[in-house]
Every structure is written in structure tokens, then in C-alpha cells.
């Protein structure tokens, strides 16, 4: 399996080359904009620099939390520290949902976890799921899989996003056989 941290470092280096600017210069663009929300910064970078969704998203994360991202990429930030940060304050009540899901997913086999600022990415050869708080009362699971019919619960997403489907969960009881089955389908299709 590819080292996700090295892949992210390579992606940042490639963004510098494609943009023809250093990371410091790119971060200055974000700082000068005054924008603070990830989605706004991502959209700015897509529009101003012509970056694709994935590159703009990684660069936005880097620009908004350079120190934390560098700690994460260097291995200084443990998975528990990342979870403590993601599920803090009003969102702390959601951590049991995350933990129950991870216990179920852990039975599938090997995969990598990559903590991000607001979610955890789960990968095999490629990302199969994203898990993190959507609101103070719900966890969102993003899933990458094809050929599964959407439903009221399994919401299909627009093409070009980070995931093809999402599911919202409000309690640990929401981690049921149906959800675990969808996650298993995404896991199996990721390689």
C-alpha cells in the first residue's frame, strides 16, 4: 500500500510545480483572501489557479492549518490526537458512532487511516471511505463505490466530489448491517 503521507507530500510538490509558485506564495494567496472556510478556500484555488478539486482541497487544508498538517505528515500527530481534535467540544458526543464504525471496518482486513482536519480518510489502493462530523449532531460517512442504487439513506453525490455516496448517522445504533454492508462494498472495490 502506498504511504499516504508521502503521497500528500508529493501532491504538494506537484501543486507547486504546476502553479509555478512556492507553497509559501500559495499560502499567501489564501491569507490575503481573508477566507477561513475550507470550501471557500478550495473554490478560490480552483478558480484563481485552475487547480482540480483534489489539489485545491489539499492545498486549502495546508493553507488553513499548515502546522497541524505538517505534524500529521511527519507522523508527529497520532490517530488519537486527530480524533480528539475532530470530536471535540459539542461534537465529542459523536465519537462513539465513529468508534463503533471503525470496530466493524477493522474486521474487513488491512487498510490505512489518514487523519485530516475534519475527518478520517480510509484507504486501500485508493480511498474507500471518509468519516467525520457533518454537524454537532450527525456523523457523515462518505463512500466510494459504483453500481449501488441510492436510497433515502444512501445519498448519491454529484460527480467530481470526494465520494460518490454519503450516509448521515445520529447514533451508534445507526451503525447497522446495511451501513456495514455498504462500507464493505466500498472497501472491496478499493483494491
N, CA, C and O of each residue as an XYZ file, in Angstrom:
764
protein
N       0.834     -1.185      0.000
C       0.000      0.000      0.000
C       0.880      1.251      0.000
O       1.911      1.291      0.671
N       0.478      2.240     -0.734
C       1.239      3.486     -0.808
C       1.177      4.216      0.525
O       0.169      4.160      1.229
N       2.248      4.891      0.859
C       2.289      5.686      2.078
C       1.518      6.981      1.824
O       1.937      7.823      1.030
N       0.394      7.120      2.508
C      -0.493      8.269      2.284
C       0.198      9.593      2.590
O      -0.035     10.586      1.901
N       1.046      9.619      3.618
C       1.736     10.864      3.956
C       2.695     11.264      2.845
O       2.759     12.434      2.470
N       3.445     10.292      2.316
C       4.364     10.595      1.224
C       3.595     11.021     -0.017
O       4.027     11.916     -0.744
N       2.466     10.388     -0.258
C       1.640     10.762     -1.411
C       1.164     12.209     -1.287
O       1.136     12.940     -2.277
N       0.792     12.620     -0.085
C       0.339     14.001      0.123
C       1.495     14.978     -0.061
O       1.322     16.039     -0.661
N       2.674     14.626      0.452
C       3.850     15.482      0.246
C       4.177     15.602     -1.243
O       4.498     16.688     -1.727
N       4.095     14.483     -1.967
C       4.323     14.516     -3.419
C       3.283     15.395     -4.111
O       3.605     16.145     -5.033
N       2.033     15.295     -3.656
C       0.969     16.097     -4.253
C       1.246     17.587     -4.040
O       1.066     18.386     -4.958
N       1.678     17.959     -2.844
C       2.001     19.367     -2.575
C       3.146     19.841     -3.471
O       3.106     20.952     -3.999
N       4.166     18.996     -3.640
C       5.293     19.360     -4.515
C       4.815     19.525     -5.963
O       5.250     20.441     -6.662
N       3.930     18.646     -6.403
C       3.396     18.749     -7.762
C       2.528     19.991     -7.944
O       2.525     20.597     -9.015
N       1.798     20.366     -6.908
C       0.981     21.591     -6.966
C       1.896     22.798     -7.157
O       1.603     23.681     -7.963
N       3.014     22.835     -6.411
C       3.983     23.928     -6.576
C       4.473     24.017     -8.029
O       4.525     25.098     -8.614
N       4.827     22.868     -8.591
C       5.341     22.841     -9.972
C       4.281     23.323    -10.955
O       4.558     24.164    -11.811
N       3.067     22.790    -10.832
C       2.001     23.161    -11.775
C       1.624     24.636    -11.645
O       1.355     25.307    -12.642
N       1.607     25.131    -10.409
C       1.222     26.536    -10.191
C       2.375     27.489    -10.479
O       2.156     28.683    -10.683
N       3.607     26.968    -10.496
C       4.768     27.827    -10.722
C       5.034     28.766     -9.564
O       5.627     29.830     -9.739
N       4.588     28.366     -8.365
C       4.764     29.187     -7.158
C       5.110     28.276     -5.982
O       4.735     27.104     -5.957
N       5.825     28.830     -5.016
C       6.169     28.055     -3.824
C       4.932     27.896     -2.931
O       3.948     28.622     -3.075
N       5.001     26.948     -2.023
C       3.893     26.780     -1.079
C       3.674     28.049     -0.264
O       2.533     28.409      0.026
N       4.757     28.731      0.107
C       4.617     29.984      0.859
C       3.834     31.027      0.049
O       2.989     31.739      0.591
N       4.125     31.105     -1.253
C       3.394     32.054     -2.112
C       1.921     31.650     -2.231
O       1.034     32.503     -2.219
N       1.674     30.357     -2.347
C       0.300     29.873     -2.456
C      -0.470     30.118     -1.160
O      -1.643     30.489     -1.193
N       0.186     29.912     -0.028
C      -0.449     30.182      1.267
C      -0.756     31.671      1.394
O      -1.786     32.044      1.957
N       0.126     32.523      0.877
C      -0.101     33.978      0.924
C      -1.364     34.366      0.165
O      -2.090     35.267      0.586
N      -1.631     33.689     -0.955
C      -2.858     33.960     -1.713
C      -4.071     33.711     -0.831
O      -5.018     34.497     -0.812
N      -4.026     32.610     -0.106
C      -5.145     32.264      0.781
C      -5.243     33.271      1.917
O      -6.333     33.755      2.222
N      -4.121     33.592      2.545
C      -4.136     34.547      3.659
C      -4.630     35.914      3.216
O      -5.399     36.558      3.929
N      -4.195     36.359      2.048
C      -4.615     37.665      1.527
C      -6.104     37.704      1.202
O      -6.718     38.771      1.212
N      -6.685     36.536      0.915
C      -8.115     36.487      0.586
C      -8.992     36.736      1.808
O     -10.127     37.195      1.686
N      -8.455     36.428      2.991
C      -9.237     36.572      4.223
C     -10.234     35.443      4.449
O     -10.950     35.446      5.451
N     -10.293     34.480      3.538
C     -11.231     33.362      3.678
C     -10.741     32.392      4.751
O      -9.538     32.174      4.901
N     -11.678     31.816      5.491
C     -11.334     30.905      6.591
C     -11.973     29.528      6.453
O     -11.538     28.579      7.106
N     -12.995     29.405      5.617
C     -13.688     28.125      5.464
C     -13.027     27.314      4.354
O     -12.688     27.838      3.293
N     -12.853     26.022      4.628
C     -12.179     25.137      3.684
C     -12.824     25.196      2.299
O     -12.124     25.333      1.296
N     -14.136     25.095      2.237
C     -14.814     25.058      0.930
C     -14.613     26.363      0.163
O     -14.474     26.341     -1.060
N     -14.596     27.488      0.855
C     -14.385     28.774      0.184
C     -12.959     28.888     -0.361
O     -12.737     29.369     -1.472
N     -12.003     28.436      0.449
C     -10.603     28.482      0.017
C     -10.386     27.532     -1.161
O      -9.719     27.882     -2.135
N     -10.950     26.335     -1.065
C     -10.843     25.362     -2.160
C     -11.384     25.965     -3.460
O     -10.740     25.870     -4.505
N     -12.557     26.579     -3.392
C     -13.162     27.175     -4.585
C     -12.316     28.334     -5.120
O     -12.198     28.502     -6.333
N     -11.730     29.129     -4.228
C     -10.833     30.211     -4.638
C      -9.650     29.638     -5.420
O      -9.295     30.146     -6.484
N      -9.047     28.579     -4.886
C      -7.869     27.985     -5.527
C      -8.213     27.329     -6.866
O      -7.420     27.364     -7.807
N      -9.380     26.743     -6.938
C      -9.823     26.162     -8.213
C      -9.979     27.271     -9.254
O      -9.517     27.136    -10.386
N     -10.632     28.366     -8.863
C     -10.896     29.461     -9.794
C      -9.658     30.272    -10.138
O      -9.412     30.565    -11.308
N      -8.883     30.632     -9.137
C      -7.743     31.521     -9.358
C      -6.548     30.807     -9.990
O      -5.839     31.384    -10.814
N      -6.328     29.536     -9.595
C      -5.145     28.820    -10.078
C      -5.478     27.697    -11.058
O      -4.580     27.082    -11.633
N      -6.766     27.434    -11.245
C      -7.158     26.365    -12.155
C      -6.853     24.969    -11.626
O      -6.717     24.026    -12.405
N      -6.746     24.833    -10.308
C      -6.461     23.525     -9.716
C      -7.703     22.646     -9.757
O      -8.831     23.138     -9.716
N      -7.480     21.336     -9.838
C      -8.578     20.395     -9.739
C      -9.074     20.317     -8.306
O      -8.444     20.859     -7.398
N     -10.208     19.641     -8.099
C     -10.836     19.546     -6.784
C      -9.874     18.991     -5.738
O      -9.725     19.574     -4.663
N      -9.217     17.866     -6.044
C      -8.337     17.211     -5.068
C      -7.150     18.075     -4.689
O      -6.840     18.222     -3.507
N      -6.469     18.658     -5.698
C      -5.321     19.524     -5.420
C      -5.747     20.754     -4.633
O      -5.078     21.147     -3.676
N      -6.854     21.360     -5.031
C      -7.334     22.558     -4.324
C      -7.710     22.218     -2.884
O      -7.488     23.024     -1.981
N      -8.271     21.043     -2.665
C      -8.667     20.641     -1.321
C      -7.449     20.418     -0.423
O      -7.434     20.856      0.728
N      -6.436     19.743     -0.946
C      -5.211     19.518     -0.167
C      -4.511     20.838      0.127
O      -4.056     21.065      1.248
N      -4.423     21.702     -0.867
C      -3.766     22.997     -0.665
C      -4.556     23.864      0.319
O      -3.963     24.577      1.128
N      -5.874     23.809      0.256
C      -6.696     24.559      1.213
C      -6.441     24.063      2.626
O      -6.279     24.862      3.549
N      -6.405     22.752      2.799
C      -6.133     22.187      4.119
C      -4.761     22.641      4.620
O      -4.611     23.016      5.782
N      -3.768     22.604      3.739
C      -2.416     23.026      4.094
C      -2.388     24.510      4.478
O      -1.787     24.884      5.484
N      -3.036     25.340      3.678
C      -3.010     26.785      3.929
C      -3.731     27.165      5.217
O      -3.317     28.095      5.910
N      -4.799     26.455      5.539
C      -5.584     26.794      6.726
C      -5.022     26.204      8.018
O      -5.317     26.697      9.106
N      -4.216     25.153      7.901
C      -3.687     24.504      9.095
C      -2.317     23.907      8.783
O      -2.109     22.701      8.913
N      -1.398     24.757      8.375
C      -0.068     24.295      7.954
C       0.628     23.513      9.058
O       1.138     22.419      8.814
N       0.655     24.055     10.259
C       1.364     23.399     11.358
C       0.783     22.018     11.658
O       1.522     21.042     11.788
N      -0.533     21.943     11.766
C      -1.177     20.665     12.054
C      -0.965     19.657     10.939
O      -0.749     18.474     11.202
N      -1.024     20.118      9.693
C      -0.834     19.209      8.563
C       0.599     18.708      8.510
O       0.833     17.532      8.230
N       1.553     19.577      8.775
C       2.951     19.143      8.782
C       3.203     18.144      9.908
O       3.952     17.184      9.728
N       2.584     18.364     11.066
C       2.704     17.388     12.167
C       2.112     16.053     11.748
O       2.678     14.996     12.026
N       0.975     16.110     11.081
C       0.317     14.888     10.613
C       1.199     14.168      9.597
O       1.404     12.959      9.704
N       1.720     14.893      8.618
C       2.516     14.279      7.562
C       3.841     13.738      8.067
O       4.369     12.774      7.513
N       4.376     14.339      9.101
C       5.645     13.860      9.660
C       5.441     12.704     10.631
O       6.406     12.107     11.108
N       4.188     12.395     10.920
C       3.900     11.304     11.850
C       3.874     11.740     13.302
O       3.731     10.902     14.192
N       4.010     13.042     13.564
C       4.003     13.536     14.940
C       2.598     13.535     15.545
O       2.459     13.462     16.766
N       1.561     13.614     14.719
C       0.188     13.669     15.190
C      -0.376     12.251     15.193
O      -0.541     11.638     14.138
N      -0.667     11.740     16.378
C      -1.187     10.376     16.474
C      -2.651     10.338     16.038
O      -3.328     11.365     15.980
N      -3.117      9.138     15.736
C      -4.526      8.971     15.347
C      -5.439      9.425     16.479
O      -6.467     10.055     16.229
N      -5.076      9.113     17.719
C      -5.902      9.537     18.858
C      -5.948     11.052     18.989
O      -6.999     11.616     19.295
N      -4.816     11.718     18.759
C      -4.801     13.185     18.807
C      -5.705     13.768     17.719
O      -6.428     14.737     17.950
N      -5.652     13.169     16.547
C      -6.504     13.636     15.452
C      -7.971     13.465     15.810
O      -8.774     14.377     15.611
N      -8.325     12.293     16.339
C      -9.721     12.060     16.733
C     -10.147     13.001     17.855
O     -11.273     13.498     17.857
N      -9.246     13.245     18.811
C      -9.562     14.184     19.897
C      -9.881     15.564     19.343
O     -10.775     16.250     19.841
N      -9.147     15.969     18.313
C      -9.382     17.273     17.702
C     -10.684     17.295     16.898
O     -11.464     18.242     16.994
N     -10.911     16.246     16.107
C     -12.108     16.182     15.265
C     -13.375     16.107     16.109
O     -14.364     16.783     15.826
N     -13.332     15.279     17.146
C     -14.507     15.078     18.000
C     -14.328     15.827     19.321
O     -14.301     15.224     20.394
N     -14.209     17.142     19.221
C     -14.051     17.976     20.419
C     -15.272     18.871     20.590
O     -16.092     19.014     19.683
N     -15.370     19.458     21.750
C     -16.463     20.382     22.027
C     -17.814     19.715     21.874
O     -18.036     18.610     22.370
N     -18.720     20.400     21.177
C     -20.087     19.885     21.000
C     -20.112     18.595     20.184
O     -21.092     17.852     20.237
N     -19.046     18.320     19.429
C     -19.000     17.117     18.587
C     -18.460     15.899     19.343
O     -18.447     14.798     18.791
N     -18.019     16.067     20.579
C     -17.460     14.953     21.349
C     -18.464     13.812     21.510
O     -18.079     12.644     21.569
N     -19.729     14.150     21.579
C     -20.775     13.132     21.746
C     -20.874     12.187     20.551
O     -21.495     11.129     20.656
N     -20.268     12.554     19.412
C     -20.351     11.748     18.199
C     -19.268     10.669     18.108
O     -19.353      9.775     17.265
N     -18.270     10.749     18.954
C     -17.143      9.812     18.851
C     -17.565      8.344     18.999
O     -16.995      7.501     18.306
N     -18.525      7.988     19.856
C     -18.942      6.576     19.921
C     -19.459      6.031     18.581
O     -19.302      4.843     18.297
N     -20.064      6.876     17.769
C     -20.516      6.448     16.440
C     -19.292      6.074     15.602
O     -19.258      5.023     14.963
N     -18.299      6.946     15.617
C     -17.064      6.726     14.866
C     -16.386      5.430     15.337
O     -15.973      4.608     14.519
N     -16.279      5.261     16.634
C     -15.588      4.093     17.179
C     -16.309      2.794     16.839
O     -15.661      1.788     16.551
N     -17.633      2.800     16.869
C     -18.389      1.593     16.519
C     -18.181      1.247     15.044
O     -18.050      0.076     14.689
N     -18.153      2.273     14.189
C     -17.911      2.039     12.768
C     -16.517      1.473     12.536
O     -16.350      0.518     11.778
N     -15.521      2.057     13.185
C     -14.145      1.607     12.997
C     -13.961      0.164     13.475
O     -13.197     -0.596     12.881
N     -14.654     -0.204     14.535
C     -14.584     -1.586     15.016
C     -15.116     -2.538     13.951
O     -14.518     -3.586     13.705
N     -16.223     -2.192     13.322
C     -16.798     -3.033     12.270
C     -15.871     -3.092     11.054
O     -15.660     -4.166     10.490
N     -15.319     -1.951     10.649
C     -14.452     -1.891      9.478
C     -13.146     -2.648      9.735
O     -12.576     -3.241      8.819
N     -12.684     -2.623     10.973
C     -11.446     -3.308     11.328
C     -11.482     -4.803     11.050
O     -10.434     -5.427     10.885
N     -12.668     -5.379     10.997
C     -12.785     -6.815     10.734
C     -12.623     -7.151      9.253
O     -12.520     -8.328      8.907
N     -12.598     -6.153      8.368
C     -12.508     -6.403      6.928
C     -11.115     -6.867      6.500
O     -10.983     -7.694      5.597
N     -10.085     -6.338      7.145
C      -8.706     -6.600      6.736
C      -7.892     -5.329      6.825
O      -8.262     -4.389      7.528
N      -6.779     -5.304      6.106
C      -5.856     -4.165      6.184
C      -6.356     -2.954      5.402
O      -6.953     -3.080      4.333
N      -6.094     -1.781      5.966
C      -6.351     -0.502      5.305
C      -5.591      0.563      6.067
O      -5.166      0.343      7.201
N      -5.423      1.711      5.446
C      -4.740      2.844      6.071
C      -5.755      3.868      6.542
O      -6.802      4.048      5.920
N      -5.442      4.537      7.643
C      -6.241      5.686      8.061
C      -5.373      6.925      7.901
O      -4.186      6.913      8.229
N      -5.965      7.969      7.406
C      -5.254      9.233      7.213
C      -6.089     10.341      7.835
O      -7.080     10.776      7.249
N      -5.693     10.805      9.025
C      -6.432     11.895      9.658
C      -6.298     13.179      8.862
O      -5.202     13.556      8.448
N      -7.410     13.837      8.655
C      -7.450     15.159      8.039
C      -7.932     16.129      9.116
O      -8.099     15.740     10.272
N      -8.152     17.368      8.746
C      -8.548     18.361      9.746
C      -9.932     18.063     10.326
O     -10.144     18.229     11.528
N     -10.877     17.625      9.487
C     -12.258     17.456      9.952
C     -12.811     16.052      9.745
O     -13.985     15.807     10.021
N     -11.986     15.129      9.264
C     -12.462     13.768      9.037
C     -11.278     12.815      8.979
O     -10.123     13.240      8.993
N     -11.575     11.530      8.915
C     -10.570     10.491      8.746
C     -10.813      9.839      7.386
O     -11.933      9.429      7.079
N      -9.774      9.745      6.587
C      -9.840      9.076      5.298
C      -9.396      7.630      5.481
O      -8.402      7.361      6.155
N     -10.134      6.701      4.881
C      -9.789      5.280      4.930
C      -9.418      4.838      3.527
O     -10.156      5.092      2.575
N      -8.254      4.166      3.394
C      -7.724      3.831      2.076
C      -7.198      2.413      2.024
O      -6.698      1.868      3.009
N      -7.325      1.841      0.857
C      -6.578      0.644      0.469
C      -5.683      1.114     -0.674
O      -4.797      1.937     -0.441
N      -5.877      0.630     -1.890
C      -5.135      1.181     -3.027
C      -5.607      2.611     -3.303
O      -4.847      3.437     -3.808
N      -6.867      2.892     -2.965
C      -7.432      4.244     -3.066
C      -8.445      4.430     -1.934
O      -8.805      3.474     -1.247
N      -8.886      5.642     -1.756
C      -9.822      5.947     -0.671
C     -11.143      5.219     -0.888
O     -11.708      5.244     -1.981
N     -11.624      4.573      0.166
C     -12.936      3.932      0.070
C     -13.959      4.597      0.977
O     -15.160      4.451      0.749
N     -13.515      5.330      2.009
C     -14.473      5.992      2.898
C     -13.838      7.194      3.579
O     -12.619      7.288      3.727
N     -14.709      8.109      3.987
C     -14.348      9.266      4.799
C     -15.348      9.298      5.952
O     -16.548      9.130      5.739
N     -14.858      9.513      7.171
C     -15.742      9.541      8.327
C     -15.421     10.776      9.154
O     -14.262     11.026      9.486
N     -16.456     11.551      9.487
C     -16.256     12.716     10.330
C     -17.575     13.409     10.621
O     -18.584     13.123      9.977
N     -17.572     14.319     11.584
C     -18.794     15.043     11.926
C     -19.277     15.903     10.763
O     -18.498     16.623     10.139
N     -20.570     15.813     10.487
C     -21.190     16.697      9.492
C     -21.759     17.922     10.199
O     -21.726     19.035      9.674
N     -22.279     17.693     11.394
C     -22.852     18.748     12.240
C     -22.502     18.382     13.678
O     -21.762     17.427     13.912
N     -23.023     19.125     14.628
C     -22.823     18.777     16.038
C     -23.647     17.567     16.461
O     -23.459     17.040     17.557
N     -24.564     17.123     15.596
C     -25.447     16.009     15.960
C     -25.373     14.824     15.001
O     -26.043     13.815     15.220
N     -24.559     14.931     13.929
C     -24.502     13.845     12.960
C     -23.086     13.611     12.438
O     -22.324     14.548     12.196
N     -22.763     12.325     12.272
C     -21.533     11.913     11.608
C     -21.892     11.629     10.156
O     -22.965     11.101      9.862
N     -20.986     11.983      9.254
C     -21.195     11.688      7.847
C     -20.151     10.676      7.396
O     -18.965     10.795      7.701
N     -20.629      9.681      6.666
C     -19.752      8.680      6.066
C     -19.818      8.880      4.560
O     -20.885      8.749      3.961
N     -18.697      9.193      3.952
C     -18.615      9.277      2.505
C     -18.086      7.956      1.983
O     -17.142      7.400      2.545
N     -18.681      7.448      0.919
C     -18.308      6.140      0.377
C     -17.989      6.234     -1.110
O     -18.673      6.930     -1.861
N     -16.950      5.529     -1.521
C     -16.587      5.434     -2.933
C     -16.842      4.018     -3.409
O     -16.121      3.088     -3.049
N     -17.867      3.865     -4.217
C     -18.230      2.573     -4.801
C     -19.131      2.855     -5.987
O     -19.685      3.946     -6.117
N     -19.272      1.873     -6.840
C     -20.097      2.064     -8.030
C     -21.149      0.969     -8.100
O     -20.986     -0.117     -7.544
N     -22.233      1.285     -8.799
C     -23.244      0.288     -9.078
C     -24.184     -0.033     -7.930
O     -24.894     -1.037     -7.980
N     -24.201      0.792     -6.908
C     -25.110      0.584     -5.787
C     -26.246      1.592     -5.926
O     -26.002      2.796     -6.002
N     -27.477      1.110     -5.958
C     -28.583      2.058     -6.120
C     -28.729      2.963     -4.896
O     -28.715      2.480     -3.763
N     -28.868      4.255     -5.116
C     -29.049      5.166     -3.976
C     -30.415      4.935     -3.326
O     -31.312      4.332     -3.914
N     -30.539      5.427     -2.114
C     -31.801      5.350     -1.386
C     -31.944      6.630     -0.575
O     -31.107      7.530     -0.651
N     -33.006      6.692      0.195
C     -33.185      7.868      1.054
C     -32.020      7.990      2.034
O     -31.593      9.096      2.367
N     -31.511      6.854      2.489
C     -30.408      6.845      3.452
C     -29.043      6.949      2.754
O     -28.172      7.686      3.218
N     -28.850      6.233      1.663
C     -27.600      6.233      0.904
C     -27.740      7.275     -0.207
O     -28.267      6.988     -1.282
N     -27.262      8.479      0.071
C     -27.469      9.605     -0.835
C     -26.346      9.697     -1.869
O     -25.172      9.821     -1.521
N     -26.727      9.634     -3.140
C     -25.755      9.746     -4.225
C     -25.289     11.198     -4.316
O     -26.080     12.126     -4.146
N     -23.994     11.383     -4.588
C     -23.409     12.715     -4.680
C     -23.153     13.085     -6.140
O     -23.104     12.217     -7.012
N     -22.994     14.356     -6.388
C     -22.698     14.834     -7.735
C     -21.319     14.328     -8.169
O     -20.422     14.206     -7.335
N     -21.136     14.033     -9.456
C     -19.822     13.607     -9.951
C     -18.764     14.676     -9.685
O     -19.057     15.872     -9.686
N     -17.533     14.228     -9.459
C     -16.413     15.144     -9.266
C     -16.089     15.448     -7.821
O     -15.103     16.130     -7.542
N     -16.892     14.961     -6.898
C     -16.616     15.186     -5.485
C     -15.665     14.143     -4.918
O     -15.146     13.300     -5.649
N     -15.445     14.204     -3.636
C     -14.526     13.277     -2.983
C     -15.124     11.879     -2.826
O     -14.377     10.905     -2.739
N     -16.433     11.760     -2.787
C     -17.104     10.472     -2.619
C     -18.348     10.407     -3.503
O     -18.927     11.434     -3.857
N     -18.747      9.181     -3.852
C     -19.924      9.007     -4.695
C     -21.227      8.958     -3.904
O     -22.295      9.261     -4.436
N     -21.133      8.568     -2.609
C     -22.317      8.453     -1.758
C     -21.990      9.019     -0.380
O     -20.829      9.128      0.012
N     -23.055      9.376      0.341
C     -22.871      9.727      1.748
C     -24.060      9.211      2.542
O     -25.170      9.056      2.033
N     -23.773      8.950      3.820
C     -24.779      8.483      4.766
C     -24.595      9.314      6.030
O     -23.466      9.530      6.470
N     -25.682      9.776      6.609
C     -25.633     10.538      7.869
C     -26.086      9.639      9.017
O     -27.042      8.876      8.882
N     -25.386      9.739     10.151
C     -25.667      8.916     11.325
C     -25.829      9.797     12.551
O     -25.038     10.712     12.778
N     -26.864      9.516     13.344
C     -27.118     10.328     14.536
C     -26.880      9.575     15.840
O     -26.897     10.180     16.912
N     -26.658      8.254     15.764
C     -26.420      7.483     16.985
C     -25.634      6.225     16.641
O     -25.608      5.806     15.484
N     -24.989      5.619     17.643
C     -24.279      4.359     17.390
C     -25.195      3.268     16.822
O     -24.730      2.392     16.093
N     -26.484      3.314     17.146
C     -27.425      2.329     16.611
C     -27.556      2.427     15.091
O     -28.009      1.480     14.448
N     -27.165      3.566     14.511
C     -27.213      3.745     13.054
C     -26.153      2.919     12.336
O     -26.230      2.711     11.125
N     -25.159      2.449     13.097
C     -24.118      1.584     12.527
C     -24.702      0.170     12.516
O     -24.481     -0.622     13.432
N     -25.450     -0.121     11.458
C     -26.179     -1.390     11.363
C     -25.641     -2.230     10.204
O     -24.694     -1.826      9.530
N     -26.241     -3.389      9.974
C     -25.784     -4.299      8.928
C     -25.830     -3.656      7.549
O     -24.949     -3.897      6.724
N     -26.846     -2.842      7.292
C     -26.961     -2.189      5.993
C     -25.765     -1.276      5.741
O     -25.136     -1.356      4.686
N     -25.445     -0.406      6.705
C     -24.316      0.512      6.574
C     -23.008     -0.253      6.452
O     -22.194      0.051      5.580
N     -22.797     -1.238      7.311
C     -21.557     -2.021      7.273
C     -21.431     -2.724      5.917
O     -20.325     -2.858      5.394
N     -22.545     -3.171      5.347
C     -22.523     -3.788      4.020
C     -22.070     -2.817      2.949
O     -21.273     -3.180      2.083
N     -22.565     -1.587      2.992
C     -22.134     -0.573      2.024
C     -20.644     -0.274      2.177
O     -19.919     -0.162      1.188
N     -20.197     -0.146      3.424
C     -18.775      0.134      3.656
C     -17.933     -1.031      3.135
O     -16.869     -0.820      2.552
N     -18.406     -2.248      3.346
C     -17.671     -3.426      2.854
C     -17.590     -3.404      1.328
O     -16.544     -3.725      0.764
N     -18.671     -3.032      0.659
C     -18.659     -2.917     -0.799
C     -17.612     -1.902     -1.239
O     -16.854     -2.155     -2.176
N     -17.567     -0.750     -0.565
C     -16.583      0.285     -0.899
C     -15.165     -0.223     -0.620
O     -14.257      0.004     -1.420
N     -14.974     -0.903      0.499
C     -13.675     -1.477      0.860
C     -13.204     -2.451     -0.223
O     -12.071     -2.363     -0.696
N     -14.078     -3.375     -0.608
C     -13.721     -4.385     -1.608
C     -13.382     -3.759     -2.950
O     -12.511     -4.260     -3.661
N     -14.054     -2.673     -3.306
C     -13.815     -2.055     -4.616
C     -12.558     -1.170     -4.630
O     -12.121     -0.727     -5.692
N     -11.982     -0.917     -3.449
C     -10.810     -0.041     -3.362
C      -9.492     -0.783     -3.468
O      -8.427     -0.178     -3.342
N      -9.550     -2.076     -3.696
C      -8.368     -2.752     -4.032
C      -7.627     -3.674     -3.254
O      -6.601     -4.180     -3.707
